[in-house]
Amino acid sequence: MESKLLKVKLQPNSKEKLLKLIEYIKQRPNEPFSEMQQKGYFWDSFFMDGEGNLYMVLKSEDFSSIMQDETSLIETEFRSHYEKFRTECWQKASYQDIEEIFCFNEELSFLGIVHGT
């Protein structure tokens, strides 16, 4: 399993909207999981720092084979909630893919060094 850490700079006062999105996900987990399964990765966790940055941990069996063209994606109702959050809360050009240095698997054994893109 590969991991990625993404950093997104959020608009001020976006935490409440993020918590609403997470509550939606908790109430209807099949919707986002369906889309993530089609894409070939899933969100593992979210973190926020004191400067308004959102950190998203993504996991995939193989990031080189994730869906790039979403025209074949079978969308759920989740998509509109997520896109609304992204439009209202993400600062423009704020997405950063943070380089992974290493990751441990479920048995906590070393997997090796992976360089991000």
N, CA and C atoms as a LAMMPS dump frame, in Angstrom:
ITEM: TIMESTEP
0
ITEM: NUMBER OF ATOMS
351
ITEM: BOX BOUNDS ff ff ff
-5.0000000000000000e+02 5.0000000000000000e+02
-5.0000000000000000e+02 5.0000000000000000e+02
-5.0000000000000000e+02 5.0000000000000000e+02
ITEM: ATOMS id mol type element x y z
1 1 1 N 0.851 -1.179 0
2 1 2 C 0 0 0
3 1 3 C 0.893 1.237 0
4 2 1 N 0.653 2.137 -0.928
5 2 2 C 1.396 3.392 -1.012
6 2 3 C 0.607 4.497 -0.315
7 3 1 N 1.323 5.499 0.183
8 3 2 C 0.696 6.643 0.847
9 3 3 C 1.144 7.935 0.186
10 4 1 N 0.287 8.934 0.242
11 4 2 C 0.622 10.275 -0.238
12 4 3 C 0.086 11.274 0.77
13 5 1 N 0.805 12.358 0.939
14 5 2 C 0.362 13.443 1.795
15 5 3 C 0.157 14.673 0.922
16 6 1 N -1.049 15.215 0.959
17 6 2 C -1.365 16.421 0.199
18 6 3 C -1.6 17.568 1.166
19 7 1 N -1.126 18.734 0.799
20 7 2 C -1.328 19.934 1.599
21 7 3 C -2.179 20.899 0.796
22 8 1 N -3.268 21.364 1.41
23 8 2 C -4.175 22.295 0.753
24 8 3 C -4.352 23.505 1.659
25 9 1 N -4.076 24.679 1.13
26 9 2 C -4.302 25.925 1.872
27 9 3 C -5.786 26.266 1.759
28 10 1 N -6.435 26.423 2.903
29 10 2 C -7.87 26.713 2.92
30 10 3 C -8.14 28.189 3.126
31 11 1 N -9.296 28.614 2.669
32 11 2 C -9.778 29.965 2.938
33 11 3 C -9.983 30.11 4.449
34 12 1 N -9.899 31.322 4.979
35 12 2 C -10.17 31.512 6.413
36 12 3 C -11.566 30.997 6.775
37 13 1 N -11.692 30.476 7.976
38 13 2 C -12.965 29.995 8.53
39 13 3 C -13.574 28.839 7.742
40 14 1 N -12.738 27.961 7.214
41 14 2 C -13.225 26.817 6.444
42 14 3 C -13.42 25.563 7.286
43 15 1 N -12.948 25.576 8.506
44 15 2 C -12.994 24.365 9.325
45 15 3 C -14.422 23.863 9.506
46 16 1 N -15.367 24.752 9.736
47 16 2 C -16.767 24.344 9.935
48 16 3 C -17.305 23.63 8.691
49 17 1 N -16.957 24.127 7.513
50 17 2 C -17.41 23.481 6.273
51 17 3 C -16.73 22.129 6.078
52 18 1 N -15.473 22.022 6.482
53 18 2 C -14.781 20.735 6.424
54 18 3 C -15.469 19.736 7.353
55 19 1 N -15.811 20.174 8.557
56 19 2 C -16.483 19.284 9.502
57 19 3 C -17.855 18.847 8.987
58 20 1 N -18.547 19.733 8.262
59 20 2 C -19.825 19.352 7.647
60 20 3 C -19.62 18.293 6.569
61 21 1 N -18.576 18.446 5.773
62 21 2 C -18.274 17.447 4.747
63 21 3 C -17.941 16.103 5.401
64 22 1 N -17.153 16.133 6.456
65 22 2 C -16.804 14.895 7.15
66 22 3 C -18.043 14.256 7.765
67 23 1 N -18.936 15.053 8.297
68 23 2 C -20.185 14.516 8.858
69 23 3 C -21.016 13.854 7.756
70 24 1 N -21.064 14.488 6.594
71 24 2 C -21.764 13.888 5.453
72 24 3 C -21.146 12.535 5.109
73 25 1 N -19.821 12.477 5.076
74 25 2 C -19.115 11.229 4.761
75 25 3 C -19.437 10.159 5.799
76 26 1 N -19.453 10.532 7.065
77 26 2 C -19.759 9.567 8.124
78 26 3 C -21.174 9.011 7.992
79 27 1 N -22.111 9.863 7.566
80 27 2 C -23.514 9.437 7.448
81 27 3 C -23.756 8.596 6.203
82 28 1 N -22.963 8.806 5.154
83 28 2 C -23.146 8.105 3.881
84 28 3 C -21.806 7.607 3.349
85 29 1 N -21.126 6.734 4.078
86 29 2 C -19.772 6.332 3.663
87 29 3 C -19.724 5.594 2.33
88 30 1 N -20.805 4.964 1.923
89 30 2 C -20.782 4.212 0.661
90 30 3 C -20.582 5.119 -0.545
91 31 1 N -21.073 6.35 -0.468
92 31 2 C -20.933 7.264 -1.61
93 31 3 C -19.47 7.617 -1.89
94 32 1 N -18.751 8.218 -0.928
95 32 2 C -17.341 8.541 -1.239
96 32 3 C -16.494 7.291 -1.463
97 33 1 N -16.768 6.212 -0.73
98 33 2 C -15.992 4.992 -0.918
99 33 3 C -16.192 4.426 -2.318
100 34 1 N -17.387 4.525 -2.854
101 34 2 C -17.647 4.062 -4.212
102 34 3 C -16.804 4.837 -5.217
103 35 1 N -16.789 6.161 -5.072
104 35 2 C -16.012 6.988 -5.999
105 35 3 C -14.52 6.743 -5.84
106 36 1 N -14.068 6.638 -4.599
107 36 2 C -12.641 6.421 -4.374
108 36 3 C -12.205 5.06 -4.904
109 37 1 N -13.052 4.06 -4.743
110 37 2 C -12.723 2.732 -5.255
111 37 3 C -12.578 2.765 -6.778
112 38 1 N -13.474 3.488 -7.448
113 38 2 C -13.383 3.616 -8.903
114 38 3 C -12.086 4.314 -9.309
115 39 1 N -11.688 5.312 -8.536
116 39 2 C -10.496 6.088 -8.86
117 39 3 C -9.203 5.343 -8.536
118 40 1 N -9.262 4.415 -7.596
119 40 2 C -8.082 3.627 -7.272
120 40 3 C -7.295 4.119 -6.071
121 41 1 N -7.893 4.965 -5.244
122 41 2 C -7.254 5.401 -4.01
123 41 3 C -8.345 5.737 -3.004
124 42 1 N -7.932 5.939 -1.748
125 42 2 C -8.904 6.358 -0.742
126 42 3 C -8.268 7.349 0.217
127 43 1 N -9.137 8.163 0.826
128 43 2 C -8.687 9.1 1.846
129 43 3 C -8.523 8.334 3.142
130 44 1 N -7.357 8.403 3.712
131 44 2 C -7.098 7.726 4.97
132 44 3 C -7.429 8.629 6.149
133 45 1 N -6.995 9.884 6.088
134 45 2 C -7.221 10.797 7.204
135 45 3 C -7.008 12.243 6.774
136 46 1 N -7.556 13.15 7.608
137 46 2 C -7.416 14.591 7.414
138 46 3 C -6.794 15.192 8.674
139 47 1 N -5.964 16.208 8.471
140 47 2 C -5.398 16.957 9.591
141 47 3 C -5.438 18.432 9.226
142 48 1 N -5.556 19.299 10.229
143 48 2 C -5.46 20.74 10.02
144 48 3 C -4.4 21.279 10.955
145 49 1 N -3.669 22.286 10.479
146 49 2 C -2.722 22.95 11.366
147 49 3 C -3.277 24.315 11.757
148 50 1 N -2.567 25.031 12.579
149 50 2 C -3.015 26.326 13.073
150 50 3 C -2.974 27.432 12.038
151 51 1 N -2.426 27.162 10.862
152 51 2 C -2.326 28.176 9.812
153 51 3 C -3.388 28.01 8.735
154 52 1 N -4.345 27.12 8.96
155 52 2 C -5.415 26.929 7.977
156 52 3 C -5.066 25.997 6.841
157 53 1 N -4.054 25.165 7.026
158 53 2 C -3.689 24.183 6.015
159 53 3 C -4.372 22.859 6.325
160 54 1 N -4.898 22.238 5.295
161 54 2 C -5.503 20.921 5.41
162 54 3 C -4.519 19.911 4.843
163 55 1 N -4.266 18.859 5.597
164 55 2 C -3.397 17.781 5.144
165 55 3 C -4.254 16.547 4.948
166 56 1 N -4.145 15.939 3.781
167 56 2 C -4.928 14.757 3.436
168 56 3 C -3.97 13.603 3.177
169 57 1 N -4.187 12.5 3.868
170 57 2 C -3.389 11.306 3.634
171 57 3 C -4.191 10.406 2.694
172 58 1 N -3.613 10.102 1.543
173 58 2 C -4.242 9.225 0.558
174 58 3 C -3.484 7.908 0.522
175 59 1 N -4.201 6.83 0.239
176 59 2 C -3.574 5.519 0.119
177 59 3 C -4.07 4.845 -1.155
178 60 1 N -3.185 4.05 -1.754
179 60 2 C -3.514 3.33 -2.974
180 60 3 C -2.616 2.106 -3.086
181 61 1 N -3.132 1.114 -3.75
182 61 2 C -2.285 -0.036 -4.068
183 61 3 C -1.195 0.37 -5.053
184 62 1 N -1.531 1.324 -5.957
185 62 2 C -0.577 1.754 -6.983
186 62 3 C -1.02 3.117 -7.522
187 63 1 N -0.377 4.183 -7.073
188 63 2 C -0.752 5.521 -7.52
189 63 3 C -0.523 5.731 -9.014
190 64 1 N 0.348 4.953 -9.619
191 64 2 C 0.601 5.128 -11.053
192 64 3 C -0.581 4.657 -11.9
193 65 1 N -1.524 3.944 -11.286
194 65 2 C -2.66 3.446 -12.066
195 65 3 C -3.992 4.049 -11.64
196 66 1 N -3.976 5.183 -10.917
197 66 2 C -5.249 5.778 -10.514
198 66 3 C -5.933 6.451 -11.706
199 67 1 N -7.234 6.604 -11.6
200 67 2 C -8.035 7.197 -12.673
201 67 3 C -7.623 8.645 -12.896
202 68 1 N -7.207 8.97 -14.104
203 68 2 C -6.835 10.333 -14.462
204 68 3 C -7.975 11.06 -15.176
205 69 1 N -8.704 10.341 -15.972
206 69 2 C -9.821 10.903 -16.734
207 69 3 C -11.12 10.511 -16.04
208 70 1 N -11.775 11.475 -15.413
209 70 2 C -12.954 11.183 -14.611
210 70 3 C -14.255 11.121 -15.419
211 71 1 N -14.162 11.117 -16.747
212 71 2 C -15.386 11.064 -17.551
213 71 3 C -16.129 9.743 -17.376
214 72 1 N -15.415 8.692 -16.994
215 72 2 C -16.081 7.4 -16.79
216 72 3 C -16.494 7.172 -15.332
217 73 1 N -16.226 8.147 -14.473
218 73 2 C -16.572 8.034 -13.058
219 73 3 C -18.089 8.028 -12.876
220 74 1 N -18.591 7.048 -12.158
221 74 2 C -20.015 7.013 -11.8
222 74 3 C -20.155 7.799 -10.507
223 75 1 N -20.644 9.021 -10.636
224 75 2 C -20.717 9.929 -9.492
225 75 3 C -21.88 9.592 -8.577
226 76 1 N -21.682 9.932 -7.305
227 76 2 C -22.726 9.797 -6.298
228 76 3 C -23.122 11.21 -5.854
229 77 1 N -24.066 11.302 -4.94
230 77 2 C -24.455 12.607 -4.396
231 77 3 C -23.301 13.277 -3.658
232 78 1 N -22.37 12.47 -3.194
233 78 2 C -21.198 12.997 -2.5
234 78 3 C -20.439 14.008 -3.357
235 79 1 N -20.365 13.773 -4.665
236 79 2 C -19.583 14.608 -5.574
237 79 3 C -19.972 16.079 -5.455
238 80 1 N -21.257 16.384 -5.424
239 80 2 C -21.686 17.792 -5.344
240 80 3 C -21.274 18.419 -4.012
241 81 1 N -21.327 17.657 -2.926
242 81 2 C -20.916 18.176 -1.619
243 81 3 C -19.407 18.439 -1.596
244 82 1 N -18.644 17.521 -2.163
245 82 2 C -17.196 17.679 -2.201
246 82 3 C -16.787 18.856 -3.085
247 83 1 N -17.389 18.957 -4.263
248 83 2 C -17.043 20.056 -5.175
249 83 3 C -17.416 21.409 -4.571
250 84 1 N -18.523 21.464 -3.861
251 84 2 C -18.916 22.714 -3.19
252 84 3 C -17.871 23.083 -2.142
253 85 1 N -17.438 22.109 -1.347
254 85 2 C -16.399 22.363 -0.353
255 85 3 C -15.118 22.853 -1.026
256 86 1 N -14.701 22.177 -2.074
257 86 2 C -13.475 22.575 -2.783
258 86 3 C -13.58 23.988 -3.34
259 87 1 N -14.714 24.309 -3.961
260 87 2 C -14.903 25.628 -4.568
261 87 3 C -14.919 26.741 -3.515
262 88 1 N -15.593 26.489 -2.42
263 88 2 C -15.74 27.522 -1.393
264 88 3 C -14.532 27.636 -0.466
265 89 1 N -13.785 26.56 -0.275
266 89 2 C -12.787 26.549 0.794
267 89 3 C -11.335 26.492 0.333
268 90 1 N -11.047 25.842 -0.785
269 90 2 C -9.656 25.741 -1.225
270 90 3 C -9.205 27.077 -1.797
271 91 1 N -8.04 27.549 -1.381
272 91 2 C -7.468 28.722 -2.016
273 91 3 C -6.946 28.3 -3.386
274 92 1 N -7.024 29.19 -4.336
275 92 2 C -6.593 28.88 -5.699
276 92 3 C -5.097 28.548 -5.722
277 93 1 N -4.762 27.551 -6.517
278 93 2 C -3.367 27.113 -6.7
279 93 3 C -2.69 26.772 -5.374
280 94 1 N -3.45 26.158 -4.454
281 94 2 C -2.883 25.886 -3.136
282 94 3 C -2.559 24.418 -2.912
283 95 1 N -2.8 23.58 -3.88
284 95 2 C -2.612 22.138 -3.753
285 95 3 C -1.136 21.792 -3.851
286 96 1 N -0.619 21.055 -2.869
287 96 2 C 0.785 20.66 -2.89
288 96 3 C 0.898 19.188 -2.538
289 97 1 N 1.571 18.439 -3.386
290 97 2 C 1.838 17.029 -3.157
291 97 3 C 3.162 16.953 -2.408
292 98 1 N 3.127 16.54 -1.148
293 98 2 C 4.339 16.51 -0.329
294 98 3 C 5.072 15.202 -0.561
295 99 1 N 6.375 15.312 -0.739
296 99 2 C 7.181 14.139 -1.063
297 99 3 C 7.176 13.13 0.081
298 100 1 N 6.907 11.892 -0.262
299 100 2 C 6.962 10.805 0.71
300 100 3 C 8.404 10.334 0.829
301 101 1 N 8.856 10.17 2.057
302 101 2 C 10.214 9.68 2.281
303 101 3 C 10.195 8.174 2.508
304 102 1 N 9.322 7.736 3.392
305 102 2 C 9.156 6.297 3.578
306 102 3 C 7.812 6.022 4.227
307 103 1 N 7.412 4.781 4.175
308 103 2 C 6.119 4.374 4.721
309 103 3 C 6.279 2.988 5.344
310 104 1 N 5.524 2.747 6.39
311 104 2 C 5.504 1.431 7.011
312 104 3 C 4.214 0.732 6.615
313 105 1 N 4.269 -0.563 6.399
314 105 2 C 3.064 -1.308 6.081
315 105 3 C 2.364 -1.732 7.371
316 106 1 N 1.314 -2.538 7.264
317 106 2 C 0.525 -2.926 8.429
318 106 3 C 1.358 -3.652 9.478
319 107 1 N 2.382 -4.359 9.072
320 107 2 C 3.224 -5.074 10.021
321 107 3 C 4.331 -4.174 10.579
322 108 1 N 4.302 -2.904 10.233
323 108 2 C 5.298 -1.919 10.656
324 108 3 C 6.712 -2.304 10.235
325 109 1 N 6.822 -2.895 9.061
326 109 2 C 8.144 -3.173 8.515
327 109 3 C 8.445 -2.181 7.396
328 110 1 N 9.688 -1.827 7.259
329 110 2 C 10.11 -0.792 6.324
330 110 3 C 9.81 -1.196 4.88
331 111 1 N 9.176 -0.29 4.114
332 111 2 C 8.851 -0.567 2.711
333 111 3 C 9.883 0.018 1.746
334 112 1 N 10.557 1.07 2.137
335 112 2 C 11.558 1.657 1.246
336 112 3 C 11.294 3.121 0.998
337 113 1 N 12.194 3.738 0.3
338 113 2 C 12.087 5.16 -0.006
339 113 3 C 11.347 5.334 -1.319
340 114 1 N 10.378 6.232 -1.314
341 114 2 C 9.592 6.527 -2.504
342 114 3 C 9.682 8.024 -2.743
343 115 1 N 9.989 8.408 -3.945
344 115 2 C 10.067 9.834 -4.283
345 115 3 C 8.763 10.273 -4.913
346 116 1 N 8.182 11.374 -4.403
347 116 2 C 6.941 11.895 -4.943
348 116 3 C 7.163 12.605 -6.253
349 117 1 N 6.035 12.991 -6.864
350 117 2 C 6.131 13.691 -8.145
351 117 3 C 5.952 15.167 -7.946
